[in-house]
Amino acid sequence: MAQVLEFKLPDLGEGLTEAEIVRWLVQVGDVVAVDQPVVEVETAKAMVEVPCPYGGVVTARYGDEGTELPVGSPLLTVAVGTPVSGTETIGAGAPGGGDEGEGSGNVLVGYGTQAPPARRRRVRPPAAPGAAPGPVREERPLTAGAGAGSGTVNGVGTGVDDGHGHGKGRRADGHPVAVISPLVRRLARQNGLDLRELPGSGPDGLITRADVEHAVRAGAPAAATTTATTRTATTRTTTHASGTRVPLKGVRGAVADKLSRSRREIPDATCWVDADATELMHARVRMNEAGGPKIFLLALLARICTAALARFPELNSTVDMDAREIVRLDEVHLGFAAQTERGLVVPVVKGAHTRDAESLSAEFARLTEAARTGTLTPADLTGGTFTLNNYGVFGVDGSTPIINHPEAAMLGVGRIVPKPWVHEGELAVRQVVQLSLTFDHRVCDGGTAGGFLRYVADCVEQPAVLLRTL
């Protein structure tokens, strides 16, 4: 009799707490090898193929395509070799019949394949006369977690000490609160929610980030007795006669959450200026005529941004309200907005301040292609410190961008078009662009923001100004 191992959705890194099943790569009954990709999932950051750390025969899959699962919930079970003892054991043992407790190694960020605590079989009480036999469930015993008073039930962290997020809270019926993510506990604490009164939509009542955010939007937590099924049905009830409902999940949901948080937390302000970009356009033409890799206009604007941030470091920062501190960052990781079929994404050029125009062009090309094909990784989409938004590609002149939380500023660039302009005392037709800067008013005042924007405009009008900082 084979040993049955349960593979759970691993921690995909970068603070992600759930993922949507896009496509199963294996069927029940298929034989899989150690570390073979078994499912393709979509997170709020990217598409990821998830490898299974066990080799054997797939005996069950959990979740249809399109289902959203929280980290730590079962993905599939695999029958491997011969059981160590005479009973089935879920979640321990080695693939391919090896020593108990071994695995394939570290398959994803935050997920190792070492053996978890042993499970025990719960004996089913005798059935009442005439009752249909019920299934025997395998359950993990309640065990102490890493922190005092914490524990797990069926592999799910119980999570709360005072109903707000630390390790031992229970609902009114005595059952523990099922919370697996520290991010969920922190989000509930920041919004004053009592997790003991919040229904969970995940397996076994697991409370996910979506549950907390739903309660925040509703203004109050739902009753503890509301089930996930009831909550879903209630959510879909509408008084409108007709209309199409589009779920806010995946990239669209992540964008909605981030922009809402930016508007809620950041006191932003915007300033803008028109600039004559004729000389910058000529400079780019001359660079490309000189041979070598093609230089993108976006790369020149990025180089201008990094030079401006060196002069005005206040705008390359973030705000820590818990500590009541402004954190000025030493490195510039430059995000740029890219529209894709999956929605708006913001890939990040790491170490942009150390790159020249040629290196920036190459990295923009790589990330843009990855965005187009949907192969951006979570690392490609996180860690930005300042964002450059070229909305001019949509044929518009101006905008008031929303800051990409937790950054402190974003530079917007409109279309570059011929316009009447006074040049050297004469009216002429020049290539004009509107530049706008949205900034967090907590990190600086208008003088700093205006100085930054004016320096960017000067470099656009006279690219030779950059020679002073190269």
N, C-alpha and C positions, 0 to 999 in steps of 0.2 A: 504493500500500500504506500503510495507516494506521500511525501511530506508537502503540505500545502503552505506556501509562503504568500503573505499579503504585501503588495507593493503600494505604498501611499504616495499621493501627490507631494513631491519634495518641495522644499524651500527653493524658489527660483531666484532668490537674491533681490537686492535693491528695495527691500521693504514690501515686496508684493505678497499679498495674502490670499489671492484666489486666481484662478485661471479658467478659461472656457475651453472645453473640448472642441477642437475644430475637425479633426479627422483621426479615426482609429487606424493604426498601421498594422494591427494584428486582429485575428478573429479568435473566438473561443475554439480550442482544439489545435491551434497553431503551435508549433514548436519554436521557442525563442532562445536565442543565445544570450550569454551574459553581456550586458551593456548594449543590447540591441534596441534601437528606438521603437517604442510600442505605441506612442500616441503623439499627435501634434496638438499643442495647446496655444491659445492666444491669451497673453496677459495684457495689462494696461500699457505695457512697454513694447512688446515684440511677440513674434511667433517663435515658438520653441519646440523642438523635438525632444521628448523625454525618454531617456534610455532606462531599461529595466535592469536592476542589478542581479537578477536571478536568471538561470537557464533552466528551461523545462517546458511543460505544456501549459498553455493558458487555459484555466478552468472557469474563469468568470471575468467579466468586465463591469465596471460601475460607471454609469452615466452614458447617455446618448450624446451624439454630436450636437453641439449647441448648448449643452448643460454646463453651468458654471459651478466649479467645485472649490471649496476652500483648501488651503494648504493643510496637509495632514489627513485628508479624507482618502478612503481607499480608491485606487485606480483599477487594479486587477489582482487576481490571485494566480499563482503559478504552482503546478505540481512538480516537485523536484525529488528525484531519487527515491530513497527509502527512508521513512521516518526514523529518528534517533530512538524513540521509544515506541510503544505500541499504539500511541494515539496521535492524532493530527495536531500539529502545532502551528499557529498562525503568527508570522512575523519574526521567527527566529530560525537559525540554522544557516547552512551554507549552500550556495548554488552548486548543482552538479554533484551532490552527494558528498561534499567535503565536510570538514570538522564543523560542529555546531558553533554558530556565532560568527563564522567568516562571511565575507561578502566580496563584491567586486572592487570595493574601494570607494573613493569619493566621486560620486557621479554628477552631482550638481552642487551649486553653492549652498552651504548650510545643511547638506544632506549626506550622511555617511551610511555605509551599509553594514556597520557593525551591528551585533545582535542587540535588539531592544530587550527590556525585561520580559521574562517568560510569562506566557499567559496560562490561565488555568481553565479547565472545562467547567462550566456551571451546570450542575445536575438539574435536570428539568423535574419539577414536582409532578407527582402522579396526576394523570388527567382524570377529570371527573367522568363517571360512567356515561358512555354515549357521546362523549366529546371527541371532536376530531383531533388527531395527534398534531402537536405543534413542533416547530423546528427547535433543535438544540442550538443555542447561541454560544459562541466562543467570546469570552470577555476578559479584558485585562483587569486584574485586581487593583483597587485603589492604592496608589503608591505615593510616597512623598516626592515632591518635585525638588527643583534646585533651591527654591526659597522656602523660608519657614512657612508652614501651613499650606503650601501649594501641593497640587497633586494632579493625577490624570484619571480620567474615566474613559475607558475604551480608546485610549490614546489621545484624548482631548484634554487640554489643560483646564482645570476648574477655575483658575484665574482671578478671583476677587476677594479682598479681605474685608472691605467695608461697603461692598456694592459698587465701588468706583474703580477697582482695578488692580489689586495686588496679590490675592492668593487664597482666600478661604470663604468668600461669601456664599450664601445659599439662598435659594428662593424660599418663598413662604411655605411651600410644600416640603421643604427639607432637602430637595435635590440640589446638587452643586450647580453653579453657573458654568456653562460650557463655553470657554473662551480659549482660543489657541494662540492668538497673536498679541504681542505687547502693543502693537500699533493700534489695535482695536481698543484695548484697555485705556491707552493714553487718549485716544480720540474721545472715548466716553467720558473720561475724567475732565478733559478740557471743555466739554460741552455740558457738564453737570448732569450726566445721565446715570441712573442707577441700573447697572447691568442685571440685577436680580429681577427687574420688572420688564426686561426687554426680551421679546421672543426671538428665537434663532431660526434662520431658514436653512441652515446647514444640516448635515447628518447628525442624528441624535440631539437636535436642538442647538447645534453649534452656532454661536453668534459671530457673524462676519462683519467686515467693515461696512458692507452695503446695508446691513441691518441698523448699524449705529447711525449712518448718514441718513437713512430713511427716517429714523426717529428724530434726528436734528431738524430735517426739513419739515416734519410734521409738527414740530414745536413741543412735543411731549412724547415719552415712550408709550408704546402700545401696552395693553393689558398683558400680563404674564401668561394668561391662559390662551392667548391667540396663537394658533398653530401657523406653521409656514404656509400650509395649503390655504387656510382662511385668509392669511395676509395677502397672498398672491391674488386670490379671487377678489378681495376688497380693492386691491390696487387697480385691478383692471375694470372695476365698475365705474361707469361714467354716466353723467346726465346728458352728455351731448348726443345729438341725434345720429351723427356719423363722424367718421374721421379714422385716420390710420395712426396707430400707436407704434412708435419706434423705440425699442429698449435702449436705455442709456447704459451701455456696458462696453467693455473692451476699450478701444482707443477713444471713442466718443464719450464714454462714461468718465474715463480718466481726464479728458480735457474739461468736461463739465465740472468735475470735482475741483480741479486745480484752478480754473478761472473763477469759480464761485469763492474759493478760499482766498484768492488774490483780492477780489473785490471786498470780501468781508474783513480782511485783516490789514490790507495795505492802504494807507492814505496817500493815493497817488496824485500826481499833477503832471501836466503835459505842456511842453513848449515846442515851438517849431519855427523853422526859418527856410526861405527859399535860397538856393545856391546855384551858381553858374557852374555846371559840370562839364563844360566844353573842353577845358584843358585836361581834365581827368580822362575823358573819352579819347582824346588825342594821345595821351600818354599810354593808354592801354593798346591802342593800335600800333604805336611805335614799338612797344615791348613785344608784341606778337610778330611783328615784321622782322624783328631781330633774330627769330628762330628760337628753337627750344620748345618745351611744353607750353600749351596755351594758358594764358593768364586770364582768369575770370574777373569780371567787374566786381562780383561779390567778394573776391579775395582782396582786391584793392580796398574796398570799403571796410573789410575786416581788419586789414593792416592799419587803416586809419583809426578804427575803434580801439585797437590795442595801444596805439600811441597816445590816444586821448585818455584812456584809462590810466596810463602811466602818469599823466599829468593831473588827473582827477580821480585818485584811488577810492574816494568816497563812494563812487558809483559801482565799484567792483566789490560789493560787500553783501552782507545779510544781517538781519536783525534777530537777536535772541531775546524775545520778550520775557522769558522765564528768568533770565539773568539780568534783564534790562541792559543789554550791551549791543553795540554795533560791532560786528566782526568784519574787519577789513581783510580781504583775502589776498594772499601773495601771488597766486597764479590766476591767469585768465583762461577759463574754459568757455569757449564762445559757442553758444547755441544759435541755430538759425532755423527759422520756420520753413517747413516743407509740406506742401499739400500733396497727399497721396490718395489712392482709392480707399484706403482704410481710414482716412481722415487726416487732420492736422497733426504732424509730429514735429519734434524739435530735436534733431540730432545735434550732438555736441562735439566740437573740435577741441580736443584736449591740448593744453599747452599752447594755445593760439598766440600768446605773447612771445613765444620762442621761434615762431615760424615766419619765413619770408613769403612773398606773394606766390612764388612757385609751389612751395610746400602747402600753403593754404588752398591753392587751386586744386592740387591733387587730393587733398583730404575732403574738400567739398564735393569733388567728383565721386569719390568712393562712397561717401555717406549718402549722397543724393541717389546713386544707383541702388544702394542697399535699401533706401526708403521706398524706391519705386518697386523693387522686387519683394518687399516685405521681409527682408532678412536682417534688419537692424536688431542688434542685441540689446538687452536692458542696459548694459554698460555704455552703449552708443547714445542712449537717450537720457542719461542722468549725469548729474555732477556739474551742470552749467552754472556759470557765475554772472553771465551777461548775455543778452540775446539780441541778435541782429535780424530784423524782420523786413524782408524786401517784398512789400505788398504791391510794389509797382508792376510786378509781373501780371497782376490782375487788371491792369489798365486804369488804376486809380492814382490820384495825386497825393491824398493825405489820409491820415487815420489817427486815432488815439488808442494805441495798443494797450492791452492789459498785461501787466508785468507777469512774467513767468515765475510764480512763487517757488522757492524763497529768495529769488534774486531781488536786486534793488533797482534795476533800470532796464529799459529796452529801447533800442534805436530803430525807428521806422524809416524806410526809404520808399518814396513814391516813384512813379514812372518818370523817366527822363525824356522830355519832349521839347521840341523847338518852341521858343516863346520870345516875344519882344523883351529886350533887356538893354539897359544902358551900360555899354562897355567902352571904357576909356573915353568917356564924355560923349559918346555917340550912340544913337539908338541902333541896335543890331538884333539879328535873330541868333539866339544862343540856346544851348542845350541846358534846360533848367530842371532842377529836381527839388522837391520839397522834403525836408528832413524833419522828423519829429522825435522828441525824446520824452518818454514817460518815465518818471522816477518816483521812488519812495521818499516822501517828504520827511520821513524820520531820519534818513541818513544824511541829508543835506538840505540846504535852502536853495532858492531860485538862483542865487549868484553862482553857485557851483554848477548847477545844471545848465544855466545859460553859458557859462564859460566852456563847459564840455562841448555843448552843441555848436558854439561859435568856432571852436578849434576844429571840429569835424568839418564844418562848412568851409573854413579857410583852407583845409587840406584838399577838399573836393575842388575848390576854385583854383588853388595853386599847389599842385602836388609836390612841388619842390620844397614846401614847408616841411614835408616828412623827412627830408634829408637831415634835418637837425636831430632827429631821434633814431636814425638808422645806425 
